[in-house]
């Protein structure tokens, strides 16, 4: 039997500590972009790697202002957020060469938002054949790369 080792997942599985406050607001206010995996800061939004990704390079476009829905954004914030979504897709395309993308928003806990208080857009790179039996049978996503490695690859395509 083959074994798949994903030791970084254990932190997520056993972590019963809930962070105080909003993780997106904390990342926005912090100057430690690498620690918080913030890739790009825009005028009204920023791009950050998802801490618990569906696939490698899973980015989030997040408004700087703490709002829960699209209707709470002014015109400039809305435009900047979706220009950020496009920028995230371009960065992922250059760095990871995916075959497609899932781009989506879950607004409210009943819609699946894990952090319903602060709006965010998921930009999920996809590859032909990237789904297998693990999510169905093992209720586990297998990611072939660490967050730190994905962050470096994506950051290189911004800087270089």
Protein Blocks (a to p, Z undefined) as FASTA:
>chain_A
ZZdddfklmmmmmmmbdcehjfklmmmmpmclmlnopabdcfkbccdddfbdfbehiacd
ddfbacfbfklpcfklmmmmmmmmmmmmmmmmmmnopabdcddddehjknopablmbgcd
ddddddehiacfklmmnopacdfbdfklmmmmmmmmmmZZ
